[in-house]
Amino acid sequence: MLGERSRTLEEQIAAAIPDLAGPVQGSGLSFEQAAAESVRLLRETSRPVRRPLLASADGLRSATPAFILRDGEALVIRDVRLAHRPGARRDNRVRVAFAGQLARELTGLPVARLEIVNGLGEVVEVEPEPDDELARLSARTLELLGAAPEPDMLLAHSHCQHCDHYAHCWDRAEAEHRIEVMPAVTRARAEMLRAEGVRTFHELAARAPGSFARRELREAAPALLNEARAFATGAPVWLRDPALPRDRTPVWFDVESDAEGERAEVPVYLWGLAVEKGEPRFEPILSELTPEGDADAWRRFVARALEVFREHPDAVWVHWHHAEPMWLDRYIARHGAPAAFVERMRAPGTLLDLHHRLERCVRLPLRSTSVKFVAPWLGFRWSNPDADAAWSTAQLHRARATKDPAERQQLLDEVARYNADDLWAMRTVWRWLEAQRG
């Protein structure tokens, strides 16, 4: 979805540049041919070029800025980023500065300035990185691509999981039993543990709470040691009884919301629920993706929730993490709701965060306590293995953009199927916890 938005923005900018050559990259030329054609256009013509391919003589360095424009006899490097303040990020500044350095090296022409068009369509001038700093970064990159050892660090799982190298780094770290794969081990704790000679979760599991020299580690010892024992044994380490409510009717509850939050026309586009009565039936309440449809979907959800409370006065609405209570409060403020609904939903014990309950009672040998990790560990499988929250949001935006009603319905049906799987995943975790009572 973001790629489509970026390409659309670049197309709009390209349409406003007269006599534009290219795009060179992606035109069917080989890498070498595209690199040669880019240099020819820059050296022999004064035309602006879209998607030039700049490659160093040794073939080890390359850059593909969105545009190279002209300012007299000088070049202007212009890139495109969806962020509203792209110049605030160093990687963006390095990207355009590196392209400028290569362009200058290949053509002999000076670079007048570096620019980034932001997500608002504004041209922002960027301060260049010093040449010596670019040289240092290039040298380090080439070193890493050669025989140098890889950096010995992992960032947080939530940060790493969207990286192209996630499986490479994390699978190896897990195979090496490194402490960094444990959710309780932050980067700061990892450094302190390594300083005390602890590098694997087996070594950590063997330690006693009072054996750490640093006060921060002694204070964190209960969480660290229990989690380390789970990883070392591959089995759950129980802290307390799950204490799930007895003799109450679970209502599995999950929403699908736009990543733009309340700035979106339709912040929540699907309210999903299933009542644990016999074989539970999935009930998706979808919005029509308009402001009016947003209000209508909320009214239908509220009406159904009140029916559930009448039929099951003991109902406990089970959700995962904090999104559902947050959106209930925001929609009560956004569209209003009957006093009976507000009173029941906000009554103590009506909403139960299963993720919070899980983390209070057990430590698991898993990189993350997301339901996407816990439920598969218990044997559950999503019908679409590629589906996640980002996928769901992308489906929403595709559904909103299409003019074909059948395609829109198909996209929304896929989102509903994913939401249903989320409910059944929660149900799997609940039933497993329920079996551990006592």
N, C-alpha and C positions, 0 to 999 in steps of 0.2 A: 504494500500500500504506500509506504514511504517512498519507495523507488518510483512508483507511478507518479506521485506528487512531484518528486524531484525532476523527473523527465518532462512533466508538463510545464513546470516553472522554466526549465532550460529552453523548451520550445518557444515559450512566450518571449524570452529574452532574445533568442536567435531571430525571431520574426521582426524584431525592431532594429536589427543591425544590417545596413545595406551592403550589398556586394560580398556577402559572407561566403567563404569557401568551406567545404566540408559538410558534414563531419568526416574527418579523415579516418579516425579509429572506427571500426565497425562498418567500413564501406566495402568490405570484401577483399581488401588488400592484405597481404601477409604482414607480420610484424615488421620485418625489414623494409618492405615496400612502403608501409604507412609511415615509418620513421623517415625514410628518404623523401617521400612526398611532402611531409610536414616541413622539413628543412628547406626544400626547394621553394615552397610557398612563402616561407618567412624571409628567405634570402633574395628571391628573384621577383617577388611581387610586393605590393603594399596592401594586399587584401587582408581583412581580418579572417581568422581561421577558427573554425569550430572543431573541438575535440582533436587537436593535433597530438601526435605521439612523439614525444621527445625521448630519445635514447642516446646514452653516452656512447663514445667510440668503442669502449670495451664491452658494451652490452650489459653491464652490471647495474646501471641506474636508469630508470625511466620515469616519466611523469606524463599525465594526460589531463591537463587543465581543461575546463569547459570551453574557454575561449582564449585566444591571444589577439588583442586588438592593436591598433596603431595610434601613436601620439607623435606626429611628425616622423622622425627617423627612429624613434624609440618604440619599444614594445610595452604593452600593458597586459599583465596576466590577470584574467578574471575567472574566478571559480563560482560555483553555485552551491549554496547550502540552505537547507530548510530552517535551520535555527534562526531565531530573531536576532541574536547577538553572537554570530559565529566568530567574530574577532576575539571574543573573550576566551576561546579555547586555543591552547597552544598548538594542538595538532593541526588545526585549520591554518594557523599562521605558518607553521612549518611546511605544510603542503604547498601553499602558493609560493612561498619563498624558494623552496626547492625547485619548483617548476621554473621560476624566474631565473635561478642560477643555471639550470640546464639550458634554457633558451638563450641566455647570454653566452654560454660556453659554445653552443652549437652554431650560432649565427654571427657572433661578434658584435651584435647590436646591444645598446644599453637598454635597461628596463626602467621605464619612467615611474611606474608604480604597480602595486599589487592591490587587487580588488576582490571582494566577495559580494555576490548578490544574496541577500538574506531571504528568509521565507516570506517577508512582507514585500519583496520585489525591490528593496532599496539597495543601492550600490554603496558598499562600505569600504573605505580605504583601509588597508592593513599595514601595520608597521612590519618591515622585513626582519627576519631572524638574521643575526650577523653571519657572515660567510664562514668564520671559524667555527661557529656553533653547528652550522649545517655540515661542515666537513667532519666534525666530531661525530655527529649522528650518523652520517653515511659510513664512516669507518667502523662504528660500533655495529651497525646493521650488517655490513659485509662480514664482520668478524663472527656474528651470530649465524649467518648463512654458511660460514665455513666450518672449520673443525672445532670452534670454541664450544665450551659446555653451555647448555641452555641456562637461562636465569633460574636460580633456585628459589622461586617464590610462587605462591598461589594467592590470588585475591579471593574475596568472599565468593561463595558459590553463586549467589544471586548476581554478582557482577560477571563472573566467568561463564555462566551457562549459555550465554548468547554468542560467545566467541567461536570463530571457526576452528580454533585449536582446543576447544573445551575437552573433547573426548581424549585427545592425545595427552594433554597435561593431567587431567583428573583421573583417568583410568590408570595411568602410570603411577601417580601419587598414591592411589588407593592400593595398587599392587605392591608398592613399596611400604605400605602401612604408615604413611606419613601423618603426623598429627594435624596438618592443615586441612585434611578432608573432614575433620570433625566440626560440626556447626558451632560448638562452644569455644573453639580455638580461633580467636580473632588474630589479626596480623600482629598486634602488640603482644598478645599472649604467646603466639608462636615464637617470637623473638626471645621472650623471657624464658620459655621452656627450652629452647635450643641453647641459651646461655647456661642453663643448668644441666645440660647433657641429655635432654629428652628430645628425640627426633621421631619416634614411632609411637603409635597408640598402644602397642604392647609394653613399651618402656614406661609410658604414662600410667597404664593400668596397674603396673607393679609398684608404683610409688604410694607412700602413706601421706595423708593430708598434711601432717606437720613436717614433712621432709623438705619442703621448698624453702629456699632462702628468702625469696621475695614475698613480701606481705600480700601483694596483689594475687599471687598464685595460691597462697594459703587460703585466702578468702574465697577464691573461685574453685578450690579443690573439690568440694562435693559435686558440683556440676561437671567439672573436667573428668574426675575419676570414674563416675558412673557412666558417662558417655564413652570414655576410653574402654571400660570393661565390656560395654555393648559391642563396640567395634572389634575388640580383641577376640570375643567369643562368637560374634555373629548372631547373638541372641538378645532379646530385649532385657533390659535391667529395670525391674519394677521399683518405683519409689513409694507408691501408695495405691490403694484401691481406686479404680477409675470413678467410682461413685456416680455412675449414671443414674438418672432418676428412674425409679421403679414404677410400674403400673401407670405410666403416662404414654400418650400416643405421640410418637415422633412425627413431625412434619419436616421432610427434607426440603431445604430452602436454599436456592442459589440464584443470583442475578447475573445478567450479562450487561456490562456497562461500557460506554464509549471511553476510550483512553483520554479524550479531551475533557472528561468530567463535566462539571456544570456549565462549562462554556459551550457544550454541544447542544444542539436543538433538542435532541432526545438523549439525555444522559444514560438512562436505563432502557434498553430496547427489548429485554426479555426478563420477565419475572417467572422463575421456574419453581414449582413445588410438587410434592407427592406426599400423600397422607398414608401412613403405615396402617392400613386397614385391609386385612387379607393380603392379597398381592398388590402392592402399591401401584397406582396409576400416575404416570407423569402428566402434569397439567402445565403446559407452557402458555403464558400470557404475553403475546407479542405486541409490540407497538407498530403502528402504521408508518413510523419513521417521519412523522410531521409533529409540530407542536400540539395540534389537536389530538393526534394519535397517541402522543405521550400522555396527555391528561386522561384520555379514554382508557389506556392500558392500566394506569394507576387506579382509576375508579373500579375497573373490573377486578384488579388484584385485591383491593380493599374489600369489595363485596364478597369475593371468594374466601378471603381470610375470616371475615365475620361469620360466614357459613360454617367454616371449619371450627371456629370457637363455639358456635351453637351446637354442632354435632359432637364435638370433642372438647368439653370444657377443660380437660386436663392436658390439652395439646402443648407440646414443647417443640419450638421451631429450631431445628438443628441446622447450623450453617458452619462454614469453614472460614475462620479468621474474622476480620472486622468489617468487610465491605457491606454486608447485608444490614447490620444495625445502622451503619453510617447512611446508606441510601434510604432506609426507612425514615430516619430523622429529616434528611434533606427533602424527601418528597412530601412529608407532612407539612414542611415549611413551604414547599413549592406549590402544591395543589390543595393542601388541606385534607382533612379526613375526619370522619365522625368521632365523637368523644369516646365511644365504646371501643373503637379500633385502637385509638391512641392509648387509652388506659390499659387495654389488654396487652398490646405489644410492648409497652414500657413497664409492665409489671415485672417484678423480680422473678426470675426463673422461667419466663416465657421464651426467651431466646437463649440458646446454648451454643457457645463457640466450641465446636468439637476439636479444633486445632489447639486451642488453649487447654482444654481438658486433657488431650493427649500429652502435651508437653509437661503438664503438672504431674502426670502419674507414671511416665515411662521414658526411658532413653532407648533409642533405636540405633542400629548400626547403619545409618543412612546419611548421605551427604546433606539432605534437606528434610524437613518435616512437612513440606508441601504435600498436599493430598496426591499430587502427581508422582510422588516417590513412595509414600506410605501405602496407598492402595495397591500399586503393582507389586510391592513387596509381599502383600497378603494374597496375591494371585489375581487381582482385578485387572482387566484390560479395557482401555477405551476403544470404541469401534473404529475411530479414526486416530491412529497413533500420532499423526502430525498436528492434531488440534490442541490449542492452548488458548490463553486469554488473548494474546496478540493475533492469533489466527481468527478468533471470533470477531475481534474488532475489524480486521481486514475484510471479513465476509460482510459485516454490517456496511462498511463504506462501499463495497462493490454492489451490494443490494440497493443502496441509496442512489448510486450512479447509473444503474442500468435502466433503460427505457422498456425493457421486456418484462411484463408481469410474471411470466412463467419462470424466467431466470431469477427474478427477485424472490419468488416463492421458494425455489429450489435452494438458494443461498440461505434464506432464513430457516428452512427446514433442516439444513445441515447444522446451523447454529443450535437449533432446538435439540437435535440429536446429541450434540456435544454437551449441552446443558443437562440433559437427562443422564448422560454418563457420569457427569460430576455428582449428581444426586446419588446414583447407585454406588459410586466410589465412596461417598460419605457413609452410606448405609453399610458397606463392607467394613469400614473402620469401626463404626459403632458396634456392629455385631461381634467383631473380634474383641473389642474392649469389654463388651457386655459379658463375654465368655470368661473374662479374667476376674470377675467379681470375687473378692475375698482372697 
